[in-house]
Amino acid sequence: MSNKQRENSICNLPSLTSVNVHELLAIRREIAIVWCIEDVQYVRPDLSDVEAWAVLQSVSRNHDANFGVSWDTLEAVAESLFGPQDPSSESTE
């Protein structure tokens, strides 16, 4: 499988509509804030799905529970892993 095929397969995972993560957590009286690759790509549109996933994995392993995860966290970790965003690829929103 090529890198591009592997990258595309990540976006085409089957929907797990029968599983509600928040309901499962509620049973245990737990919560979770969910971030996805699209969130990473919102702050860094130049990153591929695989790169955005690497950002999320790093955030999960290294976040500071005193501060949580924010848009700034995603942006800082992306820059740490992949360097600053190329100004020509910045979002025009």
C-alpha positions in Angstrom: 0.0 0.0 0.0 1.4 3.4 -1.0 1.6 6.3 1.5 -1.2 8.1 -0.4 -3.4 5.0 -0.2 -2.7 4.6 3.5 -3.4 8.2 4.1 -6.7 8.1 2.2 -7.8 4.9 4.0 -7.6 6.8 7.3 -10.4 9.2 6.1 -12.6 6.3 5.0 -12.9 4.4 8.2 -16.4 3.0 8.8 -18.7 5.1 10.8 -19.3 3.8 14.3 -22.8 5.2 14.7 -23.8 2.4 17.1 -21.1 3.5 19.5 -21.5 6.8 21.4 -18.2 7.5 23.2 -19.8 10.0 25.5 -22.5 7.6 26.6 -19.9 5.0 27.4 -17.9 7.5 29.4 -21.0 8.7 31.3 -21.6 5.2 32.6 -18.2 5.5 34.3 -18.8 9.1 35.2 -16.0 10.3 33.0 -15.7 12.9 30.2 -13.5 13.3 27.2 -12.9 16.2 24.9 -12.5 14.9 21.4 -10.1 16.5 18.8 -9.8 15.2 15.3 -7.5 15.6 12.3 -9.8 18.2 10.8 -9.2 20.4 13.9 -5.5 20.2 13.4 -5.9 21.0 9.7 -8.0 24.0 10.6 -5.0 25.6 12.2 -2.5 23.9 9.8 -4.2 23.3 6.4 -0.8 22.4 4.9 -0.7 19.1 6.9 -1.8 15.8 5.5 -4.1 13.5 7.4 -1.2 11.4 8.5 0.7 14.5 9.7 -2.4 15.8 11.5 -2.8 12.4 13.2 0.9 12.6 14.3 0.1 16.0 15.9 -2.9 14.5 17.8 -0.8 11.5 19.0 1.9 13.9 20.3 -0.7 16.1 22.0 -2.2 13.0 23.7 1.1 11.8 25.0 2.5 15.1 26.1 -0.2 17.6 27.0 -0.2 19.4 30.3 -3.3 18.6 32.3 -3.0 21.9 34.1 -3.7 23.7 30.8 -5.5 21.2 28.7 -5.6 21.2 24.9 -6.4 24.3 22.8 -6.1 25.5 19.3 -2.8 27.1 20.4 -1.7 23.6 21.6 -2.4 22.0 18.2 -0.6 24.8 16.4 2.4 24.7 18.7 2.8 20.9 18.4 2.3 21.0 14.7 5.1 23.6 14.4 7.3 21.6 16.7 6.9 18.4 14.6 6.7 19.9 11.1 8.2 23.4 11.3 6.3 26.7 10.7 3.6 26.8 8.2 4.6 28.0 4.8 2.9 31.4 4.4 1.8 30.5 0.9 -0.3 27.7 2.3 -2.1 29.6 5.0 -5.9 29.6 5.1 -7.5 32.7 3.7 -10.6 32.4 6.0 
